[in-house]
Amino acid sequence: MLGRSSVIARNFSQSMVRYGGHGGIPGENLPFGLHNKYRITALFTIGCVLGFGSPFLIVRHQLLK
């Protein structure tokens, strides 16, 4: 019973490695390019500022109403 489950797990992991990608190139599966480091820095900064600051801005807006 235990031997059969390990064979199934091994086959599944091998198939995931086989069909998972094109060789493990860093950034291959990201929805944006990694070629322009200044653009990445700007997008990361905007995302962090909006993600971290929006709750504070929402609370401020509600308190000033």
N, CA, C and O atoms as a MOPAC input file, in Angstrom:
PM7 MOZYME 1SCF
protein

 N      0.82800 1    -1.19000 1     0.00000 1
 C      0.00000 1     0.00000 1     0.00000 1
 C      0.87300 1     1.25400 1     0.00000 1
 O      0.65000 1     2.16600 1    -0.79600 1
 N      1.86300 1     1.30200 1     0.88800 1
 C      2.73900 1     2.45500 1     0.96000 1
 C      3.61600 1     2.55600 1    -0.28400 1
 O      3.90400 1     3.65700 1    -0.75300 1
 N      4.03700 1     1.42700 1    -0.81200 1
 C      4.87100 1     1.42700 1    -2.00700 1
 C      4.13000 1     1.99500 1    -3.21000 1
 O      4.71000 1     2.72100 1    -4.01800 1
 N      2.86200 1     1.66700 1    -3.32500 1
 C      2.06700 1     2.14100 1    -4.45500 1
 C      1.88000 1     3.65500 1    -4.40500 1
 O      1.94600 1     4.31700 1    -5.44100 1
 N      1.64800 1     4.21100 1    -3.22000 1
 C      1.44300 1     5.66000 1    -3.11400 1
 C      2.73300 1     6.41900 1    -3.41600 1
 O      2.68900 1     7.51200 1    -3.98000 1
 N      3.87300 1     5.85200 1    -3.04800 1
 C      5.12600 1     6.53800 1    -3.35700 1
 C      5.41200 1     6.50900 1    -4.84800 1
 O      5.98600 1     7.45700 1    -5.38500 1
 N      5.01800 1     5.43200 1    -5.52900 1
 C      5.18800 1     5.36200 1    -6.99100 1
 C      4.30400 1     6.38700 1    -7.66900 1
 O      4.72900 1     7.05000 1    -8.61500 1
 N      3.07600 1     6.52300 1    -7.19400 1
 C      2.15000 1     7.50700 1    -7.76900 1
 C      2.67800 1     8.91800 1    -7.54800 1
 O      2.63400 1     9.74800 1    -8.45600 1
 N      3.17800 1     9.19500 1    -6.34300 1
 C      3.72100 1    10.52300 1    -6.04100 1
 C      4.94800 1    10.81100 1    -6.90300 1
 O      5.11100 1    11.93000 1    -7.38700 1
 N      5.80900 1     9.81600 1    -7.10000 1
 C      7.00500 1    10.00900 1    -7.90700 1
 C      6.62300 1    10.27000 1    -9.36700 1
 O      7.19700 1    11.14800 1   -10.01100 1
 N      5.65700 1     9.51000 1    -9.88800 1
 C      5.22500 1     9.72200 1   -11.26700 1
 C      4.61300 1    11.10700 1   -11.44400 1
 O      4.84800 1    11.77000 1   -12.45500 1
 N      3.83200 1    11.54000 1   -10.46400 1
 C      3.21800 1    12.86200 1   -10.55100 1
 C      4.27800 1    13.95400 1   -10.52900 1
 O      4.21600 1    14.89400 1   -11.32200 1
 N      5.25900 1    13.83800 1    -9.61900 1
 C      6.29000 1    14.86800 1    -9.53200 1
 C      7.15200 1    14.88700 1   -10.79000 1
 O      7.57800 1    15.95800 1   -11.22400 1
 N      7.41400 1    13.73500 1   -11.37900 1
 C      8.19700 1    13.70200 1   -12.61600 1
 C      7.42400 1    14.32000 1   -13.76200 1
 O      8.00400 1    15.01500 1   -14.59600 1
 N      6.10900 1    14.07700 1   -13.81700 1
 C      5.32500 1    14.66300 1   -14.90000 1
 C      5.21700 1    16.18100 1   -14.72500 1
 O      5.19300 1    16.91500 1   -15.71300 1
 N      5.15200 1    16.65500 1   -13.47400 1
 C      5.09400 1    18.09800 1   -13.25500 1
 C      6.39900 1    18.75900 1   -13.67700 1
 O      6.38500 1    19.85100 1   -14.24300 1
 N      7.52300 1    18.10900 1   -13.40600 1
 C      8.80100 1    18.65400 1   -13.83000 1
 C      8.90000 1    18.62300 1   -15.35100 1
 O      9.41000 1    19.56200 1   -15.96100 1
 N      8.42100 1    17.55800 1   -15.95600 1
 C      8.52500 1    17.39300 1   -17.39900 1
 C      7.68800 1    18.43800 1   -18.13900 1
 O      8.14700 1    19.01100 1   -19.12700 1
 N      6.46300 1    18.69000 1   -17.66800 1
 C      5.55700 1    19.58300 1   -18.38300 1
 C      5.45500 1    20.97200 1   -17.75800 1
 O      4.66400 1    21.79300 1   -18.22300 1
 N      6.22100 1    21.24700 1   -16.73500 1
 C      6.05900 1    22.46600 1   -15.96700 1
 C      6.60100 1    23.72100 1   -16.61000 1
 O      6.08300 1    24.80000 1   -16.32400 1
 N      7.58900 1    23.65400 1   -17.44400 1
 C      8.15000 1    24.87600 1   -17.99700 1
 C      9.20000 1    24.60100 1   -19.04600 1
 O      9.30100 1    23.49100 1   -19.56900 1
 N      9.97700 1    25.61800 1   -19.34700 1
 C     10.96500 1    25.52700 1   -20.41000 1
 C     12.39100 1    25.57800 1   -19.87900 1
 O     13.26100 1    26.15100 1   -20.53400 1
 N     12.65100 1    25.01100 1   -18.73900 1
 C     14.01200 1    24.95700 1   -18.25300 1
 C     14.28400 1    25.78200 1   -17.01900 1
 O     15.43800 1    25.86100 1   -16.59700 1
 N     13.30000 1    26.39000 1   -16.42300 1
 C     13.50000 1    27.10500 1   -15.18400 1
 C     14.20400 1    28.43500 1   -15.33000 1
 O     15.05300 1    28.77100 1   -14.50400 1
 N     13.87900 1    29.19700 1   -16.34600 1
 C     14.46100 1    30.51600 1   -16.53700 1
 C     13.83000 1    31.46600 1   -15.52100 1
 O     12.60300 1    31.54500 1   -15.45400 1
 N     14.62300 1    32.19100 1   -14.72800 1
 C     14.05000 1    33.09700 1   -13.73200 1
 C     13.17400 1    34.17200 1   -14.37500 1
 O     13.58400 1    34.82600 1   -15.33400 1
 N     11.96600 1    34.34700 1   -13.83800 1
 C     11.04100 1    35.34400 1   -14.33400 1
 C     10.24700 1    34.90500 1   -15.53700 1
 O      9.53200 1    35.71800 1   -16.12200 1
 N     10.34300 1    33.65300 1   -15.92800 1
 C      9.64900 1    33.17400 1   -17.12000 1
 C      8.13600 1    33.18800 1   -16.95800 1
 O      7.41400 1    33.44500 1   -17.92100 1
 N      7.65100 1    32.91700 1   -15.76200 1
 C      6.21400 1    32.80600 1   -15.55100 1
 C      5.59100 1    34.06400 1   -14.94500 1
 O      4.45700 1    34.01100 1   -14.47000 1
 N      6.29400 1    35.17800 1   -14.95000 1
 C      5.75400 1    36.41800 1   -14.40700 1
 C      4.93800 1    37.15700 1   -15.46600 1
 O      5.24200 1    37.05800 1   -16.65400 1
 N      3.90800 1    37.89500 1   -15.05500 1
 C      3.08400 1    38.60700 1   -16.03500 1
 C      3.68600 1    39.93800 1   -16.50000 1
 O      3.01100 1    40.71200 1   -17.17900 1
 N      4.92900 1    40.21000 1   -16.14800 1
 C      5.60100 1    41.43100 1   -16.57900 1
 C      7.05400 1    41.09200 1   -16.87900 1
 O      7.56100 1    40.06700 1   -16.42200 1
 N      7.72000 1    41.94200 1   -17.64000 1
 C      9.10500 1    41.70200 1   -18.00600 1
 C     10.07000 1    42.14500 1   -16.91600 1
 O      9.75000 1    43.00300 1   -16.09400 1
 N     11.24600 1    41.55000 1   -16.92400 1
 C     12.26500 1    41.90300 1   -15.94300 1
 C     13.44300 1    42.62000 1   -16.58800 1
 O     14.52100 1    42.67600 1   -15.99700 1
 N     13.26700 1    43.16200 1   -17.76700 1
 C     14.37500 1    43.72900 1   -18.51800 1
 C     14.72800 1    45.14700 1   -18.08400 1
 O     15.89900 1    45.52700 1   -18.12400 1
 N     13.73800 1    45.93600 1   -17.66800 1
 C     13.97100 1    47.32000 1   -17.27400 1
 C     13.87400 1    47.42900 1   -15.74900 1
 O     12.77900 1    47.39300 1   -15.18700 1
 N     15.02100 1    47.56200 1   -15.08700 1
 C     15.01700 1    47.55900 1   -13.62300 1
 C     14.37100 1    48.80900 1   -13.03700 1
 O     13.85300 1    48.75400 1   -11.92200 1
 N     14.38500 1    49.92200 1   -13.74300 1
 C     13.75700 1    51.14400 1   -13.23200 1
 C     12.23700 1    51.03800 1   -13.27500 1
 O     11.55100 1    51.53200 1   -12.38000 1
 N     11.71500 1    50.39900 1   -14.30800 1
 C     10.26500 1    50.19600 1   -14.41400 1
 C      9.78900 1    49.24300 1   -13.31900 1
 O      8.74600 1    49.46800 1   -12.70500 1
 N     10.55300 1    48.18300 1   -13.07700 1
 C     10.19600 1    47.23200 1   -12.02800 1
 C     10.20100 1    47.92400 1   -10.66800 1
 O      9.30300 1    47.70900 1    -9.85500 1
 N     11.21400 1    48.75500 1   -10.42100 1
 C     11.30000 1    49.47900 1    -9.15600 1
 C     10.11400 1    50.41800 1    -8.98600 1
 O      9.54000 1    50.50700 1    -7.90100 1
 N      9.74300 1    51.12000 1   -10.05500 1
 C      8.60700 1    52.04300 1    -9.98600 1
 C      7.30500 1    51.28900 1    -9.73700 1
 O      6.49700 1    51.70900 1    -8.90800 1
 N      7.09300 1    50.18300 1   -10.44400 1
 C      5.86400 1    49.41000 1   -10.25300 1
 C      5.80000 1    48.80400 1    -8.85400 1
 O      4.73800 1    48.78000 1    -8.23200 1
 N      6.93400 1    48.31600 1    -8.36400 1
 C      6.96700 1    47.75200 1    -7.01800 1
 C      6.67300 1    48.82600 1    -5.97600 1
 O      5.92900 1    48.58400 1    -5.02600 1
 N      7.25200 1    50.00600 1    -6.14900 1
 C      7.01900 1    51.09800 1    -5.20600 1
 C      5.55500 1    51.53200 1    -5.22000 1
 O      4.95000 1    51.72200 1    -4.16500 1
 N      4.99200 1    51.68700 1    -6.40900 1
 C      3.58000 1    52.08000 1    -6.51500 1
 C      2.68300 1    51.02700 1    -5.87500 1
 O      1.74800 1    51.36300 1    -5.14800 1
 N      2.96300 1    49.76200 1    -6.14100 1
 C      2.16200 1    48.68900 1    -5.55600 1
 C      2.23100 1    48.65000 1    -4.04200 1
 O      1.21700 1    48.45700 1    -3.37100 1
 N      3.42700 1    48.83300 1    -3.50500 1
 C      3.58500 1    48.82100 1    -2.04600 1
 C      2.92300 1    50.03100 1    -1.40400 1
 O      2.27800 1    49.90600 1    -0.36400 1
 N      3.07600 1    51.19300 1    -2.00900 1
 C      2.47300 1    52.40600 1    -1.44800 1
 C      0.95500 1    52.30300 1    -1.47600 1
 O      0.29500 1    52.63900 1    -0.49300 1
 N      0.39400 1    51.84100 1    -2.59000 1
 C     -1.06100 1    51.70500 1    -2.67100 1
 C     -1.57300 1    50.61600 1    -1.73800 1
 O     -2.59600 1    50.78800 1    -1.07500 1
 N     -0.86700 1    49.50600 1    -1.69000 1
 C     -1.31300 1    48.40500 1    -0.84900 1
 C     -1.20700 1    48.71100 1     0.63600 1
 O     -2.07500 1    48.31200 1     1.41200 1
 N     -0.16400 1    49.40800 1     1.03700 1
 C      0.02600 1    49.72100 1     2.44700 1
 C     -0.73300 1    50.97600 1     2.85700 1
 O     -1.24100 1    51.05300 1     3.97600 1
 N     -0.81600 1    51.95500 1     1.97000 1
 C     -1.40000 1    53.24100 1     2.33300 1
 C     -2.89700 1    53.33100 1     2.17600 1
 O     -3.52300 1    54.17700 1     2.81500 1
 N     -3.50500 1    52.48300 1     1.34100 1
 C     -4.93800 1    52.61000 1     1.10000 1
 C     -5.78900 1    52.41300 1     2.35600 1
 O     -6.76300 1    53.15000 1     2.51300 1
 N     -5.49700 1    51.48100 1     3.25600 1
 C     -6.33400 1    51.41500 1     4.47300 1
 C     -6.28900 1    52.68900 1     5.30000 1
 O     -7.30300 1    53.09900 1     5.86500 1
 N     -5.11600 1    53.32300 1     5.37600 1
 C     -5.00700 1    54.56900 1     6.12800 1
 C     -5.79200 1    55.69600 1     5.45600 1
 O     -6.43600 1    56.49900 1     6.13000 1
 N     -5.73400 1    55.74900 1     4.13400 1
 C     -6.50000 1    56.77200 1     3.41900 1
 C     -8.00500 1    56.53400 1     3.54600 1
 O     -8.77200 1    57.49200 1     3.64100 1
 N     -8.43000 1    55.28900 1     3.55000 1
 C     -9.85700 1    54.97800 1     3.69800 1
 C    -10.33900 1    55.37700 1     5.09400 1
 O    -11.41400 1    55.96100 1     5.23400 1
 N     -9.55500 1    55.06600 1     6.12000 1
 C     -9.92900 1    55.44700 1     7.49000 1
 C     -9.97300 1    56.95900 1     7.61700 1
 O    -10.88700 1    57.49700 1     8.24300 1
 N     -9.01400 1    57.64900 1     7.04400 1
 C     -8.99100 1    59.11900 1     7.10100 1
 C    -10.23300 1    59.68900 1     6.43400 1
 O    -10.86500 1    60.61000 1     6.95000 1
 N    -10.57600 1    59.12200 1     5.27000 1
 C    -11.75300 1    59.59500 1     4.53900 1
 C    -13.01500 1    59.37700 1     5.38200 1
 O    -13.87700 1    60.25400 1     5.44200 1
 N    -13.12600 1    58.21000 1     6.03500 1
 C    -14.30700 1    57.93000 1     6.84200 1
 C    -14.38300 1    58.83400 1     8.06900 1
 O    -15.47400 1    59.22700 1     8.48300 1
 N    -13.23100 1    59.16600 1     8.65400 1
 C    -13.23400 1    60.03100 1     9.84300 1
 C    -13.56600 1    61.47500 1     9.50500 1
 O    -14.12700 1    62.19300 1    10.33200 1
 N    -13.22000 1    61.91300 1     8.28200 1
 C    -13.49500 1    63.28800 1     7.88700 1
 C    -14.91200 1    63.48400 1     7.35900 1
 O    -15.32800 1    64.62500 1     7.15700 1
 N    -15.66100 1    62.41700 1     7.13100 1
 C    -17.03400 1    62.53700 1     6.64600 1
 C    -17.95700 1    63.14000 1     7.66800 1
 O    -19.14800 1    63.30500 1     7.40400 1

